[in-house]
Amino acid sequence: TTRHIAVIVGSLRKDSFTRKVAQSMIELAPTDLQMEIVEIRDLPLYNQDDETDTPPAAFTAFRDRIGQADGILFCTPEYNRSVPGALKNAIDVGSRPYGNAAYADKPCAIVSVSPGALGGFGANHHLRQMLPFLNMSCMPAPEAYVGNVAAKYDGERLVDESTRAFFQTFIDSFAGWVERHAK
Ligand code: FNR
């Protein structure tokens, strides 16, 4: 069965390493896992006053995309030992209206990415902390802390073979996780 995965990239940067990692995951995914990046750059900052009968069109479009997905892959850089504000905003937008969160009941997984040695551990775990509140089942293992990422890419090309092998294991495991939680 084909499963549709919404990939959320926490960086808005044109040459984002996190986006490259997301792209690698998309390329390595098994064929029955259809993965597509859902952009977060045009979401207005969440304001509860906007939660009327006619919320901003960008909110509705984003919630629809998330709601239709069978699972979510979060790929995030680390900003100040946490998630970037743009990603937090996308989580907040998708979490409302209360009781009807687009994210609810979806299986998910987290990949944190950094040019530094710690692989975005802080961002990874701050994100992990939000997920029970959204009633999302986050794949516990394997964990993905992609450190020293600059050395692993030559332009868009993933050149580190052990990283490629790990990404393959990770995305195959995620496919299994999504299948286990499929409705
Ligand atoms: C960073 N960076 C960073 N890196 C890290 O490992 N831990 C951190 O806490 C931070 N904090 C941080 C804050 C802010 C505001 C910026 C702009 C950057 C560096 C960051 O990992 C680096 O810029 C990455 O290249 C960002 O990811 P993308 O855009 O390449 O995906």
Residues whose N, C-alpha, C, O or C-beta is under 5 A from the ligand:
A	BS01	FNR	S11 R13 D15 S16 F17 T18 R19 P77 E78 Y79 N80 R81 V113 S114 P115 G116 G120
